[in-house]
Amino acid sequence: MDQLAHTVRGVDHIAYPTFDPAATVTFYRDVLGFPVVHSICAAGWGPEKHPDFIHFFFDIGNDDRLAFFYYFGLQPFEGGPQGDSYSRFTEDVPVFFIRSRHLAIHVDSEEDLLEYRRRLDGSQWPVEMQIQHETIESIYTHDPNGYMIEITRALRPVTPQEDLDANLTIDALVDVVSGPDPSMAALLARKAELIVERAAAWQQEQEQDVTEVAAR
C-alpha cells in the first residue's frame, strides 16, 4: 500500500455533551488547572427546535483543546445504569468495554504526573487507578459527566522496531477479522506469516541502506 501524505497537526479539539457545566468547569479549570480559552453562545442555531447552547473549550496543551456542549433545557436521557452523559449502558455491558472509550492527556515527567494525582486526590474526583503498562504510566479517574480521563507519561521512547511491529500487528489483525473465527492465536499466526513474507524485502532495504551510507 502506498503511504498517504500525513499533513494533519494533531487534535484541534475533542467535544462531549454535559448536563452539569458547573461541575465540569470545577473539574477541568479549578482542579486540573486547564484554562478556559474559548466559548460560543449559540442562540437560535441549527434546525427548528434545536435548543440554545453553550460550547466551551479548555486548553489541554500544545494548542489542543477539550470542549463541551451544554444544551439549555435538555434533560439527561434514560438508559442503563452504567456509562456517561453521552452513552447509558445496561448492566450486562462489560465495564472494560465502557472504559475503552476515554481521553488520554500526556505530561512530560513523573513529577508532573504525581502533581496531577495530588490535585485529583484532593478533589471530589480522586484517582481510581495508577498503572504502568508497556511504555507508559497513567492515572485514571472519571470526570463529573462520567467520562474516563487518563493522564499519562512515557516511561521510555517508542523505538522504530516497535513502530514496525505495530504495523505488522495491524496488518495481521485486518486479515484475521476479515475471516472466520478471529482470535489472538489466529492473529499471532498471521503475524508470523507476514514476517516470513516480508523478511527478504527488509533484508534488501537494509543492504541498500548500508550501501548508500558507504558510498557517501
Backbone torsions as a table, in degrees:
resi	resn	phi	psi	omega
1	MET	NA	133.5	177.4
2	ASP	-68.5	142.7	178.8
3	GLN	-76.3	122.5	178.9
4	LEU	-76.2	149.0	177.2
5	ALA	-61.1	135.2	-176.4
6	HIS	-112.4	95.9	-171.7
7	THR	-117.9	0.3	178.3
8	VAL	-73.4	162.6	-174.1
9	ARG	-128.7	42.7	175.2
10	GLY	92.4	-164.6	-174.6
11	VAL	-86.5	122.9	169.2
12	ASP	-73.9	-56.2	171.4
13	HIS	-161.8	155.8	168.7
14	ILE	-115.5	141.0	-172.4
15	ALA	-128.2	141.0	177.6
16	TYR	-132.0	155.2	169.2
17	PRO	-81.8	154.4	174.6
18	THR	-138.1	144.5	170.9
19	PHE	-105.3	0.3	-178.3
20	ASP	-137.0	75.7	-176.6
21	PRO	-65.9	-31.5	-179.1
22	ALA	-64.5	-47.4	178.6
23	ALA	-67.1	-34.2	178.4
24	THR	-62.9	-43.9	177.3
25	VAL	-65.2	-41.6	178.1
26	THR	-59.2	-45.7	-177.1
27	PHE	-64.9	-53.0	-172.3
28	TYR	-81.3	-42.1	-177.4
29	ARG	-84.0	-47.9	-170.1
30	ASP	-88.0	-31.6	179.0
31	VAL	-91.0	-54.3	-177.1
32	LEU	-83.2	-22.0	177.6
33	GLY	83.3	26.1	177.8
34	PHE	-87.3	116.1	-176.3
35	PRO	-66.0	146.3	168.5
36	VAL	-76.8	126.1	-174.1
37	VAL	-120.2	-9.4	-179.1
38	HIS	-165.9	148.5	172.4
39	SER	-151.3	150.7	179.1
40	ILE	-126.5	124.0	173.5
41	CYS	-95.8	102.6	-171.7
42	ALA	-104.0	95.9	177.3
43	ALA	-103.3	125.0	177.3
44	GLY	75.9	17.7	177.9
45	TRP	-81.4	159.3	170.6
46	GLY	81.8	-175.1	-178.7
47	PRO	-70.4	176.1	179.0
48	GLU	-56.7	140.4	179.7
49	LYS	72.7	6.2	174.1
50	HIS	-72.4	128.1	-176.8
51	PRO	-72.3	154.7	169.2
52	ASP	-62.2	148.2	-178.8
53	PHE	-149.5	160.7	172.0
54	ILE	-111.1	132.1	175.6
55	HIS	-116.8	115.1	-174.8
56	PHE	-129.3	149.8	-166.5
57	PHE	-126.2	139.9	172.8
58	PHE	-112.1	143.4	175.0
59	ASP	-79.9	119.8	177.2
60	ILE	-112.2	22.2	174.7
61	GLY	93.0	154.1	174.1
62	ASN	64.0	24.7	-175.7
63	ASP	66.7	16.2	175.1
64	ASP	-95.2	151.7	-175.5
65	ARG	-137.3	150.3	173.5
66	LEU	-112.8	126.4	-172.2
67	ALA	-123.2	156.2	177.5
68	PHE	-134.7	149.8	171.8
69	PHE	-110.1	129.9	169.6
70	TYR	-119.5	119.1	-177.5
71	TYR	-100.2	119.0	-178.0
72	PHE	-64.6	129.5	176.3
73	GLY	83.9	-7.6	-179.6
74	LEU	-82.5	128.5	-178.8
75	GLN	-96.6	152.3	177.7
76	PRO	-56.5	144.5	-177.7
77	PHE	-82.4	147.4	175.2
78	GLU	-72.7	156.2	179.0
79	GLY	172.4	-157.8	179.9
80	GLY	-76.4	174.7	-176.1
81	PRO	-80.3	-7.2	-177.3
82	GLN	-108.9	160.1	172.8
83	GLY	109.3	-145.9	-169.8
84	ASP	-146.7	-170.3	-179.4
85	SER	-61.6	-25.1	-176.1
86	TYR	-88.2	-40.1	-175.2
87	SER	-137.9	129.2	176.5
88	ARG	-112.7	121.8	-173.8
89	PHE	-110.3	149.7	176.9
90	THR	-75.6	167.8	-173.0
91	GLU	-64.0	-23.8	-176.1
92	ASP	-83.2	-5.3	177.3
93	VAL	-78.7	126.0	-176.8
94	PRO	-61.5	141.9	179.3
95	VAL	-60.0	-38.7	-178.3
96	PHE	-61.8	-32.0	178.4
97	PHE	-70.0	-42.6	-179.7
98	ILE	-64.2	-42.1	-177.0
99	ARG	-75.6	-12.0	-179.7
100	SER	-65.1	-24.3	178.0
101	ARG	-93.5	104.4	-176.1
102	HIS	-152.3	166.1	176.8
103	LEU	-107.4	128.2	177.1
104	ALA	-113.9	130.6	179.9
105	ILE	-120.1	130.6	-174.5
106	HIS	-101.7	150.2	174.7
107	VAL	-122.2	170.1	-171.1
108	ASP	-86.9	-24.7	-168.8
109	SER	-146.1	166.6	174.6
110	GLU	-62.9	-38.0	178.6
111	GLU	-59.3	-44.0	178.8
112	ASP	-64.4	-42.9	-179.4
113	LEU	-60.6	-44.7	-179.0
114	LEU	-68.7	-29.0	175.5
115	GLU	-65.7	-42.1	176.8
116	TYR	-68.7	-31.8	174.4
117	ARG	-63.3	-42.4	179.5
118	ARG	-61.0	-44.6	-179.6
119	ARG	-61.7	-45.2	-178.6
120	LEU	-67.3	-43.3	-177.9
121	ASP	-65.8	-20.8	176.5
122	GLY	-90.9	6.9	-176.9
123	SER	-116.1	-172.5	175.8
124	GLN	-75.4	-6.2	-174.4
125	TRP	-124.7	67.0	-176.2
126	PRO	-66.3	160.8	178.4
127	VAL	-62.3	133.2	-179.3
128	GLU	-95.8	-29.7	-179.2
129	MET	-149.1	145.7	167.8
130	GLN	-132.2	118.0	-169.1
131	ILE	-135.3	138.6	167.3
132	GLN	-101.2	123.8	177.4
133	HIS	-144.1	128.2	-177.0
134	GLU	52.5	-107.4	-172.3
135	THR	-104.9	6.4	-175.5
136	ILE	-134.8	160.7	169.6
137	GLU	-123.9	134.6	-171.8
138	SER	-136.8	151.1	166.7
139	ILE	-114.5	150.3	-175.7
140	TYR	-134.0	144.5	168.5
141	THR	-153.8	177.6	173.3
142	HIS	-112.6	138.1	178.9
143	ASP	-79.9	179.8	-176.5
144	PRO	-62.1	-16.9	-179.9
145	ASN	-93.8	-0.8	-177.9
146	GLY	89.2	4.5	177.9
147	TYR	-79.4	133.2	176.2
148	MET	-75.7	131.2	179.9
149	ILE	-119.7	132.1	177.9
150	GLU	-118.0	134.4	169.5
151	ILE	-116.4	129.0	-166.9
152	THR	-136.5	154.4	173.8
153	ARG	-132.3	151.3	177.4
154	ALA	-79.2	134.4	173.9
155	LEU	-83.2	-26.5	178.0
156	ARG	-165.1	162.9	177.6
157	PRO	-67.5	150.3	172.0
158	VAL	-81.9	131.5	-174.7
159	THR	-87.3	159.8	174.5
160	PRO	-58.6	-33.5	178.4
161	GLN	-63.0	-36.8	178.1
162	GLU	-70.4	-34.2	174.3
163	ASP	-62.6	-42.4	178.1
164	LEU	-62.9	-43.4	179.0
165	ASP	-62.2	-39.0	180.0
166	ALA	-62.3	-42.5	-180.0
167	ASN	-67.9	-36.9	174.3
168	LEU	-61.3	-45.2	-178.3
169	THR	-60.5	-44.9	-177.2
170	ILE	-70.4	-38.0	175.7
171	ASP	-61.5	-41.4	177.7
172	ALA	-65.5	-41.1	179.5
173	LEU	-60.5	-46.4	-179.8
174	VAL	-59.4	-41.6	178.9
175	ASP	-64.8	-42.8	-173.3
176	VAL	-71.3	-42.7	-177.8
177	VAL	-73.8	-12.5	175.6
178	SER	-81.8	-9.7	-178.8
179	GLY	-111.1	-172.8	-179.3
180	PRO	-78.7	149.7	171.8
181	ASP	52.5	58.6	176.1
182	PRO	-63.0	141.1	179.7
183	SER	-156.7	167.2	176.0
184	MET	-62.5	-40.1	179.9
185	ALA	-61.8	-42.0	179.0
186	ALA	-66.1	-38.5	178.1
187	LEU	-62.2	-47.0	-178.5
188	LEU	-65.2	-36.1	177.7
189	ALA	-65.9	-43.2	179.6
190	ARG	-67.2	-36.7	177.8
191	LYS	-62.6	-40.6	177.1
192	ALA	-62.7	-39.4	177.8
193	GLU	-63.3	-41.4	179.8
194	LEU	-65.3	-36.7	177.5
195	ILE	-60.7	-45.3	179.3
196	VAL	-64.0	-43.8	-178.2
197	GLU	-62.9	-34.2	-172.8
198	ARG	-99.9	-4.5	-174.8
199	ALA	-59.7	-42.3	-177.1
200	ALA	-64.3	-40.8	-179.9
201	ALA	-66.6	-39.9	178.3
202	TRP	-62.9	-42.3	179.8
203	GLN	-62.8	-40.4	179.3
204	GLN	-64.8	-42.2	178.7
205	GLU	-62.4	-41.6	-179.7
206	GLN	-65.0	-43.1	179.3
207	GLU	-64.8	-38.2	178.2
208	GLN	-64.6	-41.3	178.0
209	ASP	-62.1	-42.7	179.0
210	VAL	-63.2	-41.4	179.3
211	THR	-63.2	-42.3	-179.7
212	GLU	-66.0	-39.1	178.5
213	VAL	-65.3	-42.7	-179.8
214	ALA	-64.9	-29.7	-177.4
215	ALA	-78.3	-13.6	-177.4
216	ARG	-76.4	NA	NA
